[in-house]
Amino acid sequence: MGLLDGRNAVITGGAQGIGYEIAGVLGGAGARVVLGDINEDTAAEAAERLAKNGVAATSLGPRDPRRASWNSWSPSNLSNHAHSRDLINK
């Protein structure tokens, strides 16, 4: 069992760089990770790479690609992760 089994982490800017590495570390410790990024395609590709390495990962993109803020994300998408307890905004 991992240290973070059963936990969820939402990581903004998680498609690449530091955010992606954080997602890998948290996922490697057992957390389910949600990668949020202004570039939805890049976030989806990053989630697929993590999943191939055994991480439970998914991605979300902003409703309006000109704004990369938490408030622009679709409430219906976030409802699937309503029990997320950890947010990393890099």
PDB file of N, CA, C and O in Angstrom, chain B, residues numbered from 101:
ATOM      1  N   MET B 101       0.844  -1.189   0.000  1.00  0.00           N
ATOM      2  CA  MET B 101       0.000   0.000   0.000  1.00  0.00           C
ATOM      3  C   MET B 101       0.881   1.240   0.000  1.00  0.00           C
ATOM      4  O   MET B 101       1.909   1.302   0.674  1.00  0.00           O
ATOM      5  N   GLY B 102       0.442   2.226  -0.780  1.00  0.00           N
ATOM      6  CA  GLY B 102       1.179   3.476  -0.840  1.00  0.00           C
ATOM      7  C   GLY B 102       0.741   4.428   0.253  1.00  0.00           C
ATOM      8  O   GLY B 102      -0.353   4.306   0.805  1.00  0.00           O
ATOM      9  N   LEU B 103       1.592   5.358   0.550  1.00  0.00           N
ATOM     10  CA  LEU B 103       1.320   6.355   1.577  1.00  0.00           C
ATOM     11  C   LEU B 103       0.064   7.170   1.273  1.00  0.00           C
ATOM     12  O   LEU B 103      -0.622   7.618   2.191  1.00  0.00           O
ATOM     13  N   LEU B 104      -0.238   7.364  -0.014  1.00  0.00           N
ATOM     14  CA  LEU B 104      -1.380   8.204  -0.409  1.00  0.00           C
ATOM     15  C   LEU B 104      -2.535   7.410  -1.014  1.00  0.00           C
ATOM     16  O   LEU B 104      -3.377   7.986  -1.703  1.00  0.00           O
ATOM     17  N   ASP B 105      -2.591   6.125  -0.777  1.00  0.00           N
ATOM     18  CA  ASP B 105      -3.707   5.319  -1.288  1.00  0.00           C
ATOM     19  C   ASP B 105      -5.033   5.915  -0.843  1.00  0.00           C
ATOM     20  O   ASP B 105      -5.203   6.282   0.320  1.00  0.00           O
ATOM     21  N   GLY B 106      -5.971   6.007  -1.782  1.00  0.00           N
ATOM     22  CA  GLY B 106      -7.300   6.522  -1.470  1.00  0.00           C
ATOM     23  C   GLY B 106      -7.395   8.031  -1.479  1.00  0.00           C
ATOM     24  O   GLY B 106      -8.478   8.579  -1.276  1.00  0.00           O
ATOM     25  N   ARG B 107      -6.295   8.710  -1.706  1.00  0.00           N
ATOM     26  CA  ARG B 107      -6.317  10.176  -1.754  1.00  0.00           C
ATOM     27  C   ARG B 107      -6.401  10.634  -3.195  1.00  0.00           C
ATOM     28  O   ARG B 107      -5.984   9.919  -4.106  1.00  0.00           O
ATOM     29  N   ASN B 108      -6.938  11.824  -3.403  1.00  0.00           N
ATOM     30  CA  ASN B 108      -7.029  12.448  -4.722  1.00  0.00           C
ATOM     31  C   ASN B 108      -6.232  13.734  -4.698  1.00  0.00           C
ATOM     32  O   ASN B 108      -6.245  14.455  -3.701  1.00  0.00           O
ATOM     33  N   ALA B 109      -5.545  14.025  -5.776  1.00  0.00           N
ATOM     34  CA  ALA B 109      -4.801  15.281  -5.886  1.00  0.00           C
ATOM     35  C   ALA B 109      -5.124  15.939  -7.210  1.00  0.00           C
ATOM     36  O   ALA B 109      -5.018  15.310  -8.263  1.00  0.00           O
ATOM     37  N   VAL B 110      -5.517  17.203  -7.166  1.00  0.00           N
ATOM     38  CA  VAL B 110      -5.752  18.003  -8.367  1.00  0.00           C
ATOM     39  C   VAL B 110      -4.548  18.920  -8.512  1.00  0.00           C
ATOM     40  O   VAL B 110      -4.226  19.686  -7.605  1.00  0.00           O
ATOM     41  N   ILE B 111      -3.886  18.835  -9.658  1.00  0.00           N
ATOM     42  CA  ILE B 111      -2.657  19.593  -9.870  1.00  0.00           C
ATOM     43  C   ILE B 111      -2.856  20.527 -11.053  1.00  0.00           C
ATOM     44  O   ILE B 111      -2.963  20.074 -12.193  1.00  0.00           O
ATOM     45  N   THR B 112      -2.906  21.823 -10.790  1.00  0.00           N
ATOM     46  CA  THR B 112      -3.013  22.780 -11.887  1.00  0.00           C
ATOM     47  C   THR B 112      -1.636  22.948 -12.506  1.00  0.00           C
ATOM     48  O   THR B 112      -0.624  22.919 -11.806  1.00  0.00           O
ATOM     49  N   GLY B 113      -1.603  23.122 -13.805  1.00  0.00           N
ATOM     50  CA  GLY B 113      -0.327  23.188 -14.509  1.00  0.00           C
ATOM     51  C   GLY B 113       0.365  21.838 -14.512  1.00  0.00           C
ATOM     52  O   GLY B 113       1.592  21.758 -14.559  1.00  0.00           O
ATOM     53  N   GLY B 114      -0.433  20.770 -14.462  1.00  0.00           N
ATOM     54  CA  GLY B 114       0.114  19.433 -14.301  1.00  0.00           C
ATOM     55  C   GLY B 114       0.506  18.711 -15.576  1.00  0.00           C
ATOM     56  O   GLY B 114       0.921  17.554 -15.513  1.00  0.00           O
ATOM     57  N   ALA B 115       0.391  19.349 -16.723  1.00  0.00           N
ATOM     58  CA  ALA B 115       0.658  18.659 -17.980  1.00  0.00           C
ATOM     59  C   ALA B 115       2.139  18.528 -18.302  1.00  0.00           C
ATOM     60  O   ALA B 115       2.533  17.673 -19.095  1.00  0.00           O
ATOM     61  N   GLN B 116       2.957  19.374 -17.689  1.00  0.00           N
ATOM     62  CA  GLN B 116       4.376  19.322 -18.006  1.00  0.00           C
ATOM     63  C   GLN B 116       5.197  19.946 -16.885  1.00  0.00           C
ATOM     64  O   GLN B 116       4.652  20.558 -15.966  1.00  0.00           O
ATOM     65  N   GLY B 117       6.482  19.787 -16.971  1.00  0.00           N
ATOM     66  CA  GLY B 117       7.395  20.417 -16.021  1.00  0.00           C
ATOM     67  C   GLY B 117       7.207  19.950 -14.592  1.00  0.00           C
ATOM     68  O   GLY B 117       6.982  18.770 -14.325  1.00  0.00           O
ATOM     69  N   ILE B 118       7.303  20.903 -13.683  1.00  0.00           N
ATOM     70  CA  ILE B 118       7.223  20.601 -12.252  1.00  0.00           C
ATOM     71  C   ILE B 118       5.884  19.956 -11.902  1.00  0.00           C
ATOM     72  O   ILE B 118       5.846  18.998 -11.130  1.00  0.00           O
ATOM     73  N   GLY B 119       4.782  20.471 -12.461  1.00  0.00           N
ATOM     74  CA  GLY B 119       3.467  19.908 -12.163  1.00  0.00           C
ATOM     75  C   GLY B 119       3.364  18.449 -12.557  1.00  0.00           C
ATOM     76  O   GLY B 119       2.795  17.642 -11.823  1.00  0.00           O
ATOM     77  N   TYR B 120       3.909  18.108 -13.710  1.00  0.00           N
ATOM     78  CA  TYR B 120       3.889  16.721 -14.174  1.00  0.00           C
ATOM     79  C   TYR B 120       4.726  15.837 -13.255  1.00  0.00           C
ATOM     80  O   TYR B 120       4.323  14.721 -12.927  1.00  0.00           O
ATOM     81  N   GLU B 121       5.873  16.327 -12.847  1.00  0.00           N
ATOM     82  CA  GLU B 121       6.735  15.547 -11.947  1.00  0.00           C
ATOM     83  C   GLU B 121       6.067  15.342 -10.590  1.00  0.00           C
ATOM     84  O   GLU B 121       6.164  14.264 -10.004  1.00  0.00           O
ATOM     85  N   ILE B 122       5.396  16.366 -10.098  1.00  0.00           N
ATOM     86  CA  ILE B 122       4.664  16.245  -8.834  1.00  0.00           C
ATOM     87  C   ILE B 122       3.573  15.183  -8.969  1.00  0.00           C
ATOM     88  O   ILE B 122       3.384  14.356  -8.076  1.00  0.00           O
ATOM     89  N   ALA B 123       2.860  15.215 -10.093  1.00  0.00           N
ATOM     90  CA  ALA B 123       1.808  14.219 -10.333  1.00  0.00           C
ATOM     91  C   ALA B 123       2.387  12.815 -10.314  1.00  0.00           C
ATOM     92  O   ALA B 123       1.783  11.902  -9.750  1.00  0.00           O
ATOM     93  N   GLY B 124       3.550  12.634 -10.924  1.00  0.00           N
ATOM     94  CA  GLY B 124       4.189  11.324 -10.929  1.00  0.00           C
ATOM     95  C   GLY B 124       4.571  10.845  -9.545  1.00  0.00           C
ATOM     96  O   GLY B 124       4.412   9.667  -9.224  1.00  0.00           O
ATOM     97  N   VAL B 125       5.073  11.750  -8.725  1.00  0.00           N
ATOM     98  CA  VAL B 125       5.464  11.390  -7.355  1.00  0.00           C
ATOM     99  C   VAL B 125       4.229  11.042  -6.522  1.00  0.00           C
ATOM    100  O   VAL B 125       4.207  10.025  -5.829  1.00  0.00           O
ATOM    101  N   LEU B 126       3.203  11.894  -6.593  1.00  0.00           N
ATOM    102  CA  LEU B 126       1.984  11.626  -5.823  1.00  0.00           C
ATOM    103  C   LEU B 126       1.304  10.349  -6.303  1.00  0.00           C
ATOM    104  O   LEU B 126       0.854   9.534  -5.498  1.00  0.00           O
ATOM    105  N   GLY B 127       1.235  10.183  -7.621  1.00  0.00           N
ATOM    106  CA  GLY B 127       0.640   8.970  -8.177  1.00  0.00           C
ATOM    107  C   GLY B 127       1.433   7.729  -7.817  1.00  0.00           C
ATOM    108  O   GLY B 127       0.854   6.674  -7.562  1.00  0.00           O
ATOM    109  N   GLY B 128       2.750   7.846  -7.795  1.00  0.00           N
ATOM    110  CA  GLY B 128       3.593   6.725  -7.411  1.00  0.00           C
ATOM    111  C   GLY B 128       3.401   6.313  -5.966  1.00  0.00           C
ATOM    112  O   GLY B 128       3.663   5.171  -5.590  1.00  0.00           O
ATOM    113  N   ALA B 129       2.937   7.266  -5.155  1.00  0.00           N
ATOM    114  CA  ALA B 129       2.657   6.973  -3.752  1.00  0.00           C
ATOM    115  C   ALA B 129       1.215   6.515  -3.553  1.00  0.00           C
ATOM    116  O   ALA B 129       0.779   6.310  -2.420  1.00  0.00           O
ATOM    117  N   GLY B 130       0.467   6.353  -4.657  1.00  0.00           N
ATOM    118  CA  GLY B 130      -0.878   5.796  -4.571  1.00  0.00           C
ATOM    119  C   GLY B 130      -2.033   6.752  -4.778  1.00  0.00           C
ATOM    120  O   GLY B 130      -3.181   6.311  -4.839  1.00  0.00           O
ATOM    121  N   ALA B 131      -1.771   8.052  -4.890  1.00  0.00           N
ATOM    122  CA  ALA B 131      -2.866   9.015  -5.087  1.00  0.00           C
ATOM    123  C   ALA B 131      -3.416   8.927  -6.507  1.00  0.00           C
ATOM    124  O   ALA B 131      -2.685   8.625  -7.450  1.00  0.00           O
ATOM    125  N   ARG B 132      -4.707   9.192  -6.646  1.00  0.00           N
ATOM    126  CA  ARG B 132      -5.312   9.391  -7.957  1.00  0.00           C
ATOM    127  C   ARG B 132      -5.078  10.866  -8.290  1.00  0.00           C
ATOM    128  O   ARG B 132      -5.367  11.738  -7.470  1.00  0.00           O
ATOM    129  N   VAL B 133      -4.558  11.151  -9.488  1.00  0.00           N
ATOM    130  CA  VAL B 133      -4.216  12.522  -9.830  1.00  0.00           C
ATOM    131  C   VAL B 133      -5.073  13.035 -10.968  1.00  0.00           C
ATOM    132  O   VAL B 133      -5.413  12.299 -11.894  1.00  0.00           O
ATOM    133  N   VAL B 134      -5.415  14.310 -10.883  1.00  0.00           N
ATOM    134  CA  VAL B 134      -6.139  15.018 -11.933  1.00  0.00           C
ATOM    135  C   VAL B 134      -5.214  16.132 -12.400  1.00  0.00           C
ATOM    136  O   VAL B 134      -4.837  17.007 -11.621  1.00  0.00           O
ATOM    137  N   LEU B 135      -4.855  16.091 -13.673  1.00  0.00           N
ATOM    138  CA  LEU B 135      -3.975  17.102 -14.234  1.00  0.00           C
ATOM    139  C   LEU B 135      -4.812  18.197 -14.861  1.00  0.00           C
ATOM    140  O   LEU B 135      -5.566  17.947 -15.801  1.00  0.00           O
ATOM    141  N   GLY B 136      -4.685  19.391 -14.356  1.00  0.00           N
ATOM    142  CA  GLY B 136      -5.371  20.534 -14.933  1.00  0.00           C
ATOM    143  C   GLY B 136      -4.364  21.383 -15.687  1.00  0.00           C
ATOM    144  O   GLY B 136      -3.270  21.646 -15.187  1.00  0.00           O
ATOM    145  N   ASP B 137      -4.726  21.807 -16.876  1.00  0.00           N
ATOM    146  CA  ASP B 137      -3.817  22.636 -17.654  1.00  0.00           C
ATOM    147  C   ASP B 137      -4.602  23.409 -18.690  1.00  0.00           C
ATOM    148  O   ASP B 137      -5.647  22.949 -19.152  1.00  0.00           O
ATOM    149  N   ILE B 138      -4.113  24.572 -19.057  1.00  0.00           N
ATOM    150  CA  ILE B 138      -4.779  25.379 -20.071  1.00  0.00           C
ATOM    151  C   ILE B 138      -4.782  24.666 -21.421  1.00  0.00           C
ATOM    152  O   ILE B 138      -5.678  24.883 -22.236  1.00  0.00           O
ATOM    153  N   ASN B 139      -3.789  23.820 -21.657  1.00  0.00           N
ATOM    154  CA  ASN B 139      -3.714  23.061 -22.905  1.00  0.00           C
ATOM    155  C   ASN B 139      -4.296  21.670 -22.661  1.00  0.00           C
ATOM    156  O   ASN B 139      -3.627  20.785 -22.127  1.00  0.00           O
ATOM    157  N   GLU B 140      -5.539  21.498 -23.057  1.00  0.00           N
ATOM    158  CA  GLU B 140      -6.243  20.241 -22.778  1.00  0.00           C
ATOM    159  C   GLU B 140      -5.591  19.041 -23.448  1.00  0.00           C
ATOM    160  O   GLU B 140      -5.547  17.960 -22.860  1.00  0.00           O
ATOM    161  N   ASP B 141      -5.086  19.207 -24.664  1.00  0.00           N
ATOM    162  CA  ASP B 141      -4.457  18.086 -25.371  1.00  0.00           C
ATOM    163  C   ASP B 141      -3.184  17.632 -24.664  1.00  0.00           C
ATOM    164  O   ASP B 141      -2.942  16.434 -24.515  1.00  0.00           O
ATOM    165  N   THR B 142      -2.380  18.588 -24.233  1.00  0.00           N
ATOM    166  CA  THR B 142      -1.143  18.255 -23.523  1.00  0.00           C
ATOM    167  C   THR B 142      -1.455  17.566 -22.206  1.00  0.00           C
ATOM    168  O   THR B 142      -0.770  16.615 -21.830  1.00  0.00           O
ATOM    169  N   ALA B 143      -2.485  18.033 -21.495  1.00  0.00           N
ATOM    170  CA  ALA B 143      -2.877  17.415 -20.230  1.00  0.00           C
ATOM    171  C   ALA B 143      -3.354  15.982 -20.450  1.00  0.00           C
ATOM    172  O   ALA B 143      -3.030  15.092 -19.664  1.00  0.00           O
ATOM    173  N   ALA B 144      -4.119  15.757 -21.509  1.00  0.00           N
ATOM    174  CA  ALA B 144      -4.605  14.402 -21.801  1.00  0.00           C
ATOM    175  C   ALA B 144      -3.446  13.467 -22.126  1.00  0.00           C
ATOM    176  O   ALA B 144      -3.423  12.322 -21.675  1.00  0.00           O
ATOM    177  N   GLU B 145      -2.484  13.953 -22.907  1.00  0.00           N
ATOM    178  CA  GLU B 145      -1.310  13.141 -23.241  1.00  0.00           C
ATOM    179  C   GLU B 145      -0.485  12.827 -21.997  1.00  0.00           C
ATOM    180  O   GLU B 145       0.014  11.712 -21.843  1.00  0.00           O
ATOM    181  N   ALA B 146      -0.344  13.806 -21.116  1.00  0.00           N
ATOM    182  CA  ALA B 146       0.414  13.600 -19.878  1.00  0.00           C
ATOM    183  C   ALA B 146      -0.280  12.571 -18.989  1.00  0.00           C
ATOM    184  O   ALA B 146       0.383  11.723 -18.391  1.00  0.00           O
ATOM    185  N   ALA B 147      -1.611  12.638 -18.898  1.00  0.00           N
ATOM    186  CA  ALA B 147      -2.354  11.663 -18.093  1.00  0.00           C
ATOM    187  C   ALA B 147      -2.189  10.262 -18.665  1.00  0.00           C
ATOM    188  O   ALA B 147      -2.073   9.292 -17.915  1.00  0.00           O
ATOM    189  N   GLU B 148      -2.178  10.152 -19.987  1.00  0.00           N
ATOM    190  CA  GLU B 148      -1.967   8.843 -20.626  1.00  0.00           C
ATOM    191  C   GLU B 148      -0.578   8.287 -20.304  1.00  0.00           C
ATOM    192  O   GLU B 148      -0.435   7.095 -20.031  1.00  0.00           O
ATOM    193  N   ARG B 149       0.454   9.156 -20.335  1.00  0.00           N
ATOM    194  CA  ARG B 149       1.815   8.705 -20.005  1.00  0.00           C
ATOM    195  C   ARG B 149       1.888   8.214 -18.568  1.00  0.00           C
ATOM    196  O   ARG B 149       2.500   7.185 -18.284  1.00  0.00           O
ATOM    197  N   LEU B 150       1.259   8.958 -17.661  1.00  0.00           N
ATOM    198  CA  LEU B 150       1.259   8.539 -16.255  1.00  0.00           C
ATOM    199  C   LEU B 150       0.529   7.208 -16.089  1.00  0.00           C
ATOM    200  O   LEU B 150       0.982   6.329 -15.356  1.00  0.00           O
ATOM    201  N   ALA B 151      -0.602   7.070 -16.777  1.00  0.00           N
ATOM    202  CA  ALA B 151      -1.382   5.827 -16.674  1.00  0.00           C
ATOM    203  C   ALA B 151      -0.576   4.630 -17.161  1.00  0.00           C
ATOM    204  O   ALA B 151      -0.682   3.540 -16.597  1.00  0.00           O
ATOM    205  N   LYS B 152       0.232   4.825 -18.209  1.00  0.00           N
ATOM    206  CA  LYS B 152       1.073   3.732 -18.709  1.00  0.00           C
ATOM    207  C   LYS B 152       2.111   3.308 -17.674  1.00  0.00           C
ATOM    208  O   LYS B 152       2.635   2.195 -17.727  1.00  0.00           O
ATOM    209  N   ASN B 153       2.402   4.203 -16.736  1.00  0.00           N
ATOM    210  CA  ASN B 153       3.344   3.902 -15.659  1.00  0.00           C
ATOM    211  C   ASN B 153       2.639   3.492 -14.369  1.00  0.00           C
ATOM    212  O   ASN B 153       3.251   3.466 -13.302  1.00  0.00           O
ATOM    213  N   GLY B 154       1.341   3.170 -14.473  1.00  0.00           N
ATOM    214  CA  GLY B 154       0.621   2.655 -13.318  1.00  0.00           C
ATOM    215  C   GLY B 154      -0.027   3.685 -12.425  1.00  0.00           C
ATOM    216  O   GLY B 154      -0.510   3.341 -11.346  1.00  0.00           O
ATOM    217  N   VAL B 155      -0.052   4.940 -12.839  1.00  0.00           N
ATOM    218  CA  VAL B 155      -0.666   5.998 -12.040  1.00  0.00           C
ATOM    219  C   VAL B 155      -2.119   6.169 -12.477  1.00  0.00           C
ATOM    220  O   VAL B 155      -2.407   6.222 -13.673  1.00  0.00           O
ATOM    221  N   ALA B 156      -3.027   6.253 -11.518  1.00  0.00           N
ATOM    222  CA  ALA B 156      -4.431   6.541 -11.821  1.00  0.00           C
ATOM    223  C   ALA B 156      -4.526   8.037 -12.107  1.00  0.00           C
ATOM    224  O   ALA B 156      -4.583   8.854 -11.188  1.00  0.00           O
ATOM    225  N   ALA B 157      -4.543   8.385 -13.393  1.00  0.00           N
ATOM    226  CA  ALA B 157      -4.494   9.789 -13.775  1.00  0.00           C
ATOM    227  C   ALA B 157      -5.579  10.122 -14.782  1.00  0.00           C
ATOM    228  O   ALA B 157      -5.946   9.302 -15.624  1.00  0.00           O
ATOM    229  N   THR B 158      -6.081  11.335 -14.677  1.00  0.00           N
ATOM    230  CA  THR B 158      -7.034  11.875 -15.630  1.00  0.00           C
ATOM    231  C   THR B 158      -6.682  13.342 -15.843  1.00  0.00           C
ATOM    232  O   THR B 158      -5.837  13.891 -15.137  1.00  0.00           O
ATOM    233  N   SER B 159      -7.325  13.968 -16.810  1.00  0.00           N
ATOM    234  CA  SER B 159      -7.011  15.370 -17.085  1.00  0.00           C
ATOM    235  C   SER B 159      -8.280  16.195 -17.219  1.00  0.00           C
ATOM    236  O   SER B 159      -9.354  15.685 -17.538  1.00  0.00           O
ATOM    237  N   LEU B 160      -8.120  17.479 -16.966  1.00  0.00           N
ATOM    238  CA  LEU B 160      -9.195  18.458 -17.144  1.00  0.00           C
ATOM    239  C   LEU B 160      -8.606  19.678 -17.806  1.00  0.00           C
ATOM    240  O   LEU B 160      -7.456  20.040 -17.557  1.00  0.00           O
ATOM    241  N   GLY B 161      -9.399  20.313 -18.653  1.00  0.00           N
ATOM    242  CA  GLY B 161      -8.970  21.565 -19.264  1.00  0.00           C
ATOM    243  C   GLY B 161      -9.944  22.653 -18.900  1.00  0.00           C
ATOM    244  O   GLY B 161     -11.057  22.363 -18.461  1.00  0.00           O
ATOM    245  N   PRO B 162      -9.560  23.881 -19.070  1.00  0.00           N
ATOM    246  CA  PRO B 162     -10.454  24.993 -18.741  1.00  0.00           C
ATOM    247  C   PRO B 162     -11.591  25.108 -19.748  1.00  0.00           C
ATOM    248  O   PRO B 162     -11.449  24.736 -20.912  1.00  0.00           O
ATOM    249  N   ARG B 163     -12.686  25.615 -19.293  1.00  0.00           N
ATOM    250  CA  ARG B 163     -13.819  25.855 -20.192  1.00  0.00           C
ATOM    251  C   ARG B 163     -13.447  26.919 -21.215  1.00  0.00           C
ATOM    252  O   ARG B 163     -13.823  26.808 -22.382  1.00  0.00           O
ATOM    253  N   ASP B 164     -12.732  27.926 -20.808  1.00  0.00           N
ATOM    254  CA  ASP B 164     -12.292  29.011 -21.688  1.00  0.00           C
ATOM    255  C   ASP B 164     -10.768  28.938 -21.786  1.00  0.00           C
ATOM    256  O   ASP B 164     -10.089  29.229 -20.801  1.00  0.00           O
ATOM    257  N   PRO B 165     -10.207  28.562 -22.933  1.00  0.00           N
ATOM    258  CA  PRO B 165      -8.760  28.372 -23.030  1.00  0.00           C
ATOM    259  C   PRO B 165      -7.947  29.654 -22.861  1.00  0.00           C
ATOM    260  O   PRO B 165      -6.722  29.590 -22.768  1.00  0.00           O
ATOM    261  N   ARG B 166      -8.595  30.805 -22.819  1.00  0.00           N
ATOM    262  CA  ARG B 166      -7.850  32.049 -22.596  1.00  0.00           C
ATOM    263  C   ARG B 166      -7.601  32.299 -21.123  1.00  0.00           C
ATOM    264  O   ARG B 166      -6.812  33.177 -20.774  1.00  0.00           O
ATOM    265  N   ARG B 167      -8.262  31.539 -20.243  1.00  0.00           N
ATOM    266  CA  ARG B 167      -8.093  31.712 -18.794  1.00  0.00           C
ATOM    267  C   ARG B 167      -7.748  30.371 -18.185  1.00  0.00           C
ATOM    268  O   ARG B 167      -8.480  29.398 -18.361  1.00  0.00           O
ATOM    269  N   ALA B 168      -6.647  30.314 -17.477  1.00  0.00           N
ATOM    270  CA  ALA B 168      -6.224  29.067 -16.834  1.00  0.00           C
ATOM    271  C   ALA B 168      -6.492  29.154 -15.342  1.00  0.00           C
ATOM    272  O   ALA B 168      -5.612  28.869 -14.529  1.00  0.00           O
ATOM    273  N   SER B 169      -7.703  29.545 -14.984  1.00  0.00           N
ATOM    274  CA  SER B 169      -8.003  29.667 -13.565  1.00  0.00           C
ATOM    275  C   SER B 169      -8.937  28.552 -13.132  1.00  0.00           C
ATOM    276  O   SER B 169      -9.673  27.987 -13.941  1.00  0.00           O
ATOM    277  N   TRP B 170      -8.899  28.253 -11.875  1.00  0.00           N
ATOM    278  CA  TRP B 170      -9.759  27.218 -11.296  1.00  0.00           C
ATOM    279  C   TRP B 170     -11.220  27.507 -11.615  1.00  0.00           C
ATOM    280  O   TRP B 170     -11.975  26.582 -11.917  1.00  0.00           O
ATOM    281  N   ASN B 171     -11.633  28.767 -11.555  1.00  0.00           N
ATOM    282  CA  ASN B 171     -13.037  29.121 -11.765  1.00  0.00           C
ATOM    283  C   ASN B 171     -13.514  28.867 -13.185  1.00  0.00           C
ATOM    284  O   ASN B 171     -14.721  28.801 -13.418  1.00  0.00           O
ATOM    285  N   SER B 172     -12.606  28.724 -14.139  1.00  0.00           N
ATOM    286  CA  SER B 172     -13.038  28.513 -15.519  1.00  0.00           C
ATOM    287  C   SER B 172     -13.266  27.040 -15.835  1.00  0.00           C
ATOM    288  O   SER B 172     -13.725  26.715 -16.930  1.00  0.00           O
ATOM    289  N   TRP B 173     -12.958  26.147 -14.907  1.00  0.00           N
ATOM    290  CA  TRP B 173     -13.147  24.721 -15.174  1.00  0.00           C
ATOM    291  C   TRP B 173     -14.617  24.367 -15.068  1.00  0.00           C
ATOM    292  O   TRP B 173     -15.358  24.965 -14.288  1.00  0.00           O
ATOM    293  N   SER B 174     -15.030  23.393 -15.857  1.00  0.00           N
ATOM    294  CA  SER B 174     -16.416  22.970 -15.907  1.00  0.00           C
ATOM    295  C   SER B 174     -16.833  22.301 -14.602  1.00  0.00           C
ATOM    296  O   SER B 174     -16.184  21.353 -14.161  1.00  0.00           O
ATOM    297  N   PRO B 175     -17.900  22.780 -13.983  1.00  0.00           N
ATOM    298  CA  PRO B 175     -18.374  22.141 -12.748  1.00  0.00           C
ATOM    299  C   PRO B 175     -18.712  20.664 -12.941  1.00  0.00           C
ATOM    300  O   PRO B 175     -18.532  19.859 -12.027  1.00  0.00           O
ATOM    301  N   SER B 176     -19.199  20.310 -14.123  1.00  0.00           N
ATOM    302  CA  SER B 176     -19.532  18.901 -14.346  1.00  0.00           C
ATOM    303  C   SER B 176     -18.275  18.038 -14.336  1.00  0.00           C
ATOM    304  O   SER B 176     -18.318  16.901 -13.864  1.00  0.00           O
ATOM    305  N   ASN B 177     -17.162  18.551 -14.844  1.00  0.00           N
ATOM    306  CA  ASN B 177     -15.910  17.801 -14.799  1.00  0.00           C
ATOM    307  C   ASN B 177     -15.417  17.666 -13.367  1.00  0.00           C
ATOM    308  O   ASN B 177     -14.971  16.593 -12.961  1.00  0.00           O
ATOM    309  N   LEU B 178     -15.495  18.737 -12.609  1.00  0.00           N
ATOM    310  CA  LEU B 178     -15.002  18.690 -11.236  1.00  0.00           C
ATOM    311  C   LEU B 178     -15.873  17.829 -10.345  1.00  0.00           C
ATOM    312  O   LEU B 178     -15.393  17.311  -9.337  1.00  0.00           O
ATOM    313  N   SER B 179     -17.148  17.661 -10.690  1.00  0.00           N
ATOM    314  CA  SER B 179     -18.023  16.852  -9.846  1.00  0.00           C
ATOM    315  C   SER B 179     -17.555  15.406  -9.775  1.00  0.00           C
ATOM    316  O   SER B 179     -17.852  14.707  -8.806  1.00  0.00           O
ATOM    317  N   ASN B 180     -16.820  14.944 -10.798  1.00  0.00           N
ATOM    318  CA  ASN B 180     -16.279  13.584 -10.760  1.00  0.00           C
ATOM    319  C   ASN B 180     -15.172  13.440  -9.728  1.00  0.00           C
ATOM    320  O   ASN B 180     -14.793  12.325  -9.370  1.00  0.00           O
ATOM    321  N   HIS B 181     -14.658  14.556  -9.254  1.00  0.00           N
ATOM    322  CA  HIS B 181     -13.554  14.554  -8.301  1.00  0.00           C
ATOM    323  C   HIS B 181     -13.948  15.340  -7.057  1.00  0.00           C
ATOM    324  O   HIS B 181     -13.122  16.019  -6.447  1.00  0.00           O
ATOM    325  N   ALA B 182     -15.216  15.239  -6.694  1.00  0.00           N
ATOM    326  CA  ALA B 182     -15.747  16.055  -5.600  1.00  0.00           C
ATOM    327  C   ALA B 182     -15.056  15.771  -4.278  1.00  0.00           C
ATOM    328  O   ALA B 182     -15.075  16.609  -3.376  1.00  0.00           O
ATOM    329  N   HIS B 183     -14.457  14.617  -4.155  1.00  0.00           N
ATOM    330  CA  HIS B 183     -13.822  14.283  -2.890  1.00  0.00           C
ATOM    331  C   HIS B 183     -12.319  14.530  -2.903  1.00  0.00           C
ATOM    332  O   HIS B 183     -11.588  14.023  -2.052  1.00  0.00           O
ATOM    333  N   SER B 184     -11.864  15.318  -3.883  1.00  0.00           N
ATOM    334  CA  SER B 184     -10.444  15.660  -3.905  1.00  0.00           C
ATOM    335  C   SER B 184     -10.116  16.457  -2.667  1.00  0.00           C
ATOM    336  O   SER B 184     -10.830  17.394  -2.310  1.00  0.00           O
ATOM    337  N   ARG B 185      -9.043  16.086  -2.019  1.00  0.00           N
ATOM    338  CA  ARG B 185      -8.660  16.750  -0.783  1.00  0.00           C
ATOM    339  C   ARG B 185      -7.387  17.540  -0.936  1.00  0.00           C
ATOM    340  O   ARG B 185      -7.065  18.355  -0.071  1.00  0.00           O
ATOM    341  N   ASP B 186      -6.662  17.331  -1.993  1.00  0.00           N
ATOM    342  CA  ASP B 186      -5.375  17.977  -2.155  1.00  0.00           C
ATOM    343  C   ASP B 186      -5.370  18.762  -3.456  1.00  0.00           C
ATOM    344  O   ASP B 186      -5.786  18.251  -4.496  1.00  0.00           O
ATOM    345  N   LEU B 187      -4.908  19.982  -3.403  1.00  0.00           N
ATOM    346  CA  LEU B 187      -4.795  20.816  -4.586  1.00  0.00           C
ATOM    347  C   LEU B 187      -3.394  21.382  -4.626  1.00  0.00           C
ATOM    348  O   LEU B 187      -2.930  21.979  -3.654  1.00  0.00           O
ATOM    349  N   ILE B 188      -2.725  21.201  -5.735  1.00  0.00           N
ATOM    350  CA  ILE B 188      -1.405  21.781  -5.908  1.00  0.00           C
ATOM    351  C   ILE B 188      -1.501  22.732  -7.074  1.00  0.00           C
ATOM    352  O   ILE B 188      -1.770  22.322  -8.203  1.00  0.00           O
ATOM    353  N   ASN B 189      -1.279  24.004  -6.801  1.00  0.00           N
ATOM    354  CA  ASN B 189      -1.346  25.024  -7.833  1.00  0.00           C
ATOM    355  C   ASN B 189       0.067  25.523  -8.046  1.00  0.00           C
ATOM    356  O   ASN B 189       0.578  26.329  -7.267  1.00  0.00           O
ATOM    357  N   LYS B 190       0.696  25.040  -9.106  1.00  0.00           N
ATOM    358  CA  LYS B 190       2.097  25.426  -9.316  1.00  0.00           C
ATOM    359  C   LYS B 190       2.209  26.626 -10.196  1.00  0.00           C
ATOM    360  O   LYS B 190       3.316  27.086 -10.476  1.00  0.00           O
TER     361      LYS B 190
END
